[in-house]
Amino acid sequence: MARGWAVLFFLAAEVGAFADDSLVSIGDAKYLAGPGAGGKIAYLRYPTLGCPSIVQAGSTGTVWIKLNGATASTFLLDITPNSKTGPAYALSVLGSTYDASTGITKVAYEVGSNVPEDTYDLHLSVPALAVSDLQYNCFKVVKEESADFRFIVIADTHFNTPTGFWLPGNHNPGGYDAYSIIEQMKKEIRALRPTFVLLIGDLMFGLNYDTEYETVWGIWKDAGFPIFMIPGNHDGYASIKDRWLLGLHSPKRDGLDYWRNYFGPCAYSFEFGGVHFQGVNTMDGTPERRDGFLIVIENYGGDLGPEQMDWISADLAGVNGPVVPFLHHNPMGEYRANKTFSMSGWVLSRILEFLTTGNLNEFVQEWNTQATGEFLLAKYAGRPLVFVGHKHIDDLKIHNGTTYKYVTTAGAGAFPGKKDYWGYAYVTVQNSQVVEHLYTSDPKFQSVPTGNLHVRSVDGEGAEQSAKITSGLSKSYGITVEFVMPSAPAYVAANGFVVQFAPIDAERTRVWVRTASPVAPSIHEPQSLTVTLKTAEAAVGGSVETPVAPPSGGGGCGAIGLEALLILGLLYFFSSSFRKRGSVRRL
């Protein structure tokens, strides 16, 4: 979040002296220029569910609004925890600027220093125009922007893909299906509490975008962690005209327009902790390039259009520190040139290929236009790490000193002999450098296998509560458990330490406890750990923290002395005629 500027139509432009959130640039001119056309993107153009904002408590940022020709001078902004377990916090509006070339109004705001670290929904109100808008799960507040942080990479969740049900990729004893494994993964990530998540394409199958985009949006809107998304080939198929075949209808459509209407821009960059992250749309190009019949597509390898190539160059030109690109396809290829789609031609060419070669390599496309692939390879030469998906496996490939890391599928089918399984990459950054991203040293088993980490409430009410952490993983990871406790001046944790807490209301308080998951010898021999949390008057000793101030104002978190703790605890004990009840937030 070091830079306060943005690229509009690939030209650098100041967003104002106040902007200090994570956004650097948006490389999707069509998204910025177009009006809202259904879906979930109306007036709020940034941040969005698929292009969120990260901002430090007590710092500033910018919201981008498009009022479709109208202008206003008064804007109201507030954020509410995505978990729905906390109060709303008003953002202080500092001013606004209007860009006539795009119709975008940029509203600068300040986040109160009392706002706890969490992921929030953002609400906009423009009273003069009777305008109201809401973006879910799009706003992350951090206590500080550190050069040491963690993030997670997810690839190929593939909602509605039949192979996910036919060939489940469980490397766990849980027997999940393709739907429940995504819900389990969300629970695990909430417990791991990374700074953010990268979701690198193929969120769906591509048969019916009307229902699939709506459902996938619903899956991620309550994630509880910020998700930086870019599209994959299954998200961006097009049909340039209505087509019918054997009673099946392929309507005229463009998957990338659906993406813009549900998740936000297809390409953008952001910064956090001194690292520049560049999200690239590798399913780029005209609808004619992406043309097909439902999921029968001639060209589904990676490619770039000239406008995005210009943006990539401009975006990287101003970067001096480390860069981590994330994209769906690997530009290393193999390359296979784009062809013009025709239904009969597609079928006949596959038959001919099989009869003459004995294989169906045309079904496996990594990248289409070689020149655009080589352009991207040159731009990323010497960058330490690039995250890619598409192939549904873990793998590492090196080109020009750059490691291209494939991340396994999170929800598609696991084919026998292919070594794909359901998982996600856990990445550790220290001093603005990626220092770890492998679960094991096996190049085909580098991701954390989903379904082996669980946090469950043991005793979910009252002044003393417990949560049980069970792990079948061979590595220990930091875990954060959120409790809803009776309000108290301080709290004590066993087998963990309190990282922050914040009032919900006069009677209830959210408390976050950090611990480490146990190490298991195998997924079939999981190990458990119980974390216990008590109000200050219920115990002495352990990890004690004072609360984040309520929304009306105040400071942050910090430890208090034992003497003060005892005095406050005794006063609280004798002044309370009853114990207030609470619960562990179920992960």
Secondary structure, 3 states (H helix, E strand, C coil): CCCCEEEECCEEEECCCCCCCCEEEECCHHHHHCCCCCCCCCCEEECCCCCCEEEECCCEEEEEEECCCCCCCCCEEEEEECCCCCCCEEEEEEEEEEECCCCEEEEEEECCCCCCCEEEEEEEEEHHHCEEEEEEEEEEEECCCCCCEEEEEEECCCECCCHHHHCCCCCCCCCCCCCHHHHHHHHHHHHHCCCEEEECCCCECCCCHHHHHHHHHHHHCCCCCCEEECCCHHHCCEECCCEEECCEEECCEEHHHHHHHHCCCCCEEEEECCEEEEECCCECCCCCCCEEECCEECCCCEECCHHHHHHHHHHHHCCCCCEEEECCCCCCCCECCCCCCCHHHHHHHHHHHHHHHCCCHHHCCCECCHHHHHHHHHHCCCCCEEEECCCCCCEEEEECCEEEEECCECCCCCCCCCCCCCEEEEEEEECCEEEECCCCCCCCCCCEECCCEEEEEEECCCCEEEEEEEECCCCCCEEEEEEEEECCCCEEEECCEEEEEEECCCCEEEEEEEEECCCCCCCCCCEEEEEEEEEHHHCCCCEEEECCCCCCCCCCCECCCHHHHHHHHHHHHHHCCCCCCCEECCC
